[in-house]
């Protein structure tokens, strides 16, 4: 196991290099980069000043020297591979660069959006596992009954409704101005958030997150519930369960001592993906509820060609996904002692 883990950790380095190089090169080929964005802003400013009262027409023509200065400011005066290795050198010092749009360090921007992402990801993950695993077990034990059919209808109904459509529906039913004015409909905190105590801030933040988290998690119930149900049903039909029952072992002990542990193996293979929820987010949900999260930050970085922000998010999310897969392998080996990694 130790040699296997060392090998996997070492393989993360070339994998991350390949991911970052591919993404970096693709971004450089996309039209409308920061140089073009800067030129467009200057042109708009020139047109606005030319049309203002009392000002003369300002030529939008730009000398080659001014254009070269803009390219140098953004680092585009160097070949693409030189720019990549310069960026890689900063990354080795844990410097993700400075945002072109916000003019702030990328790490600072990510850390500012991190509480919302952690709330979405960890809370959604907690409630998903808390509901889906017991529900999947009960559906397997009551397979073919009215309970099984009724819960299947409910979870597929939730799965079929898009998260953004559910968000609009919840705002109409329970948001401000509706008949049941129970929850706020925009923002992550109240206007007087800074004046509240620590406990008051936690309650206020959680109160604002109820509807967005409900939209964020409702679609994931179906997959995990049916995975748990089908996995347990498969184990209940195995010979070792029949043998345990034939020898007089109580049904509950046969289920929870033997079958359940093997049924949890498919669930354990995805447990390492918990790390990736750090940067999780949903653009549409954040847009509907006016919440500044990682989903909205990622989208704006791509649209505005804010390369440092986009690359910073890609690096962190890729690292967490690769590390999560290693953790999943460890969990799989712990759940199933038959698995030996060499």
Steps between C-alpha positions, in 0.01 A plus 500: 500500500781743588676452166170536317420831676847639431467407134157663474622817671796524264272447199296802610789729399510419123120478495465851643766628260312351206166647614640846563699509174199393293270755667762777477557444127127480425437827682770676300330399172155625601422839340407799711786473750606767751686705238193515276283578804729790597498638144120481492470690828735772375306530177171535688654762726627696198159490334332613823738791545472599138123524530498692830414874494793737470754234407662451168508178308763260632655267254463134586815417309775351712870504435695177487692605810179536701380163374831339598474656847157340547627164382799530734274593793307174458813299419400430139828636363660158569449167319219286637730230646710765677181644650392153610828426679496845660151427631616153611787657694256726686276201565793317663516793744123470560443823308193465277545846351281809496156525344477716188143607581495535879869601526533288815703185574324193367545315829326784684204486260466124543522522879228769502264272306601187693242521786209484255656209311572310821145558618353371173733204471537370855141562608363350180729199534404449865125507438531290185679217682284544811181449299603279210682217677222421753238552228684266262522234771128523574414487130709185461339334803151599380563439131179486298279646775296821494776673698755411231278621216395820678852607593622421148239735357605776740874475441462481122268800512769694686765374259301607193444858616793726405662668799447851363130431433460368854672814626252727323212289634628522857544877470143536377360279777717588799698811405441866569168636377336157483215371711749307719772761552734266686848530345718771342531474124834669427848528641692283744464732801277782623585870467577527873722191499807682641300626798396150610673283758693188396200276569273748325726498192493119486120493531457777244729328247329164550157661465596648164642166382191283561335546159824493292624185675165331447526573126863392494445160663159386378629370166763272653259289706394265222844376394633421847172350626465260208871413517460405867181305433631302204830425674325364809252298290792340320660401831173361638490254210853372568560151635675616818184683613284195433749283689500736799121498511488121460730461802255696713658845499230766556404691186608840636843368596545339158417834339689746718797278590573345163301623200509871581878522518537350152216717370686812611796425271359696200423789735856495637648535152359853479578615855825663393310740280410685820812709444371631170197659670732772630471670162152383414236746397204545274488797264123501450417461869747771597357726231141444611573564868760774431781317680867555419637145499760301312260414218440865418869583539601223260244609242602866517869407472433306179274763345731792587813302399638542851769237446666507847168437677395226259838327521507531879161329532605229253823427691332473840202298379723262298728444800202426726347256249828308463553491876139394548546199276792384714286538813223301328745216437601503867136493614428217257785294646377566854143394419600194299805319647517280189633793300877523502679782318847416371 
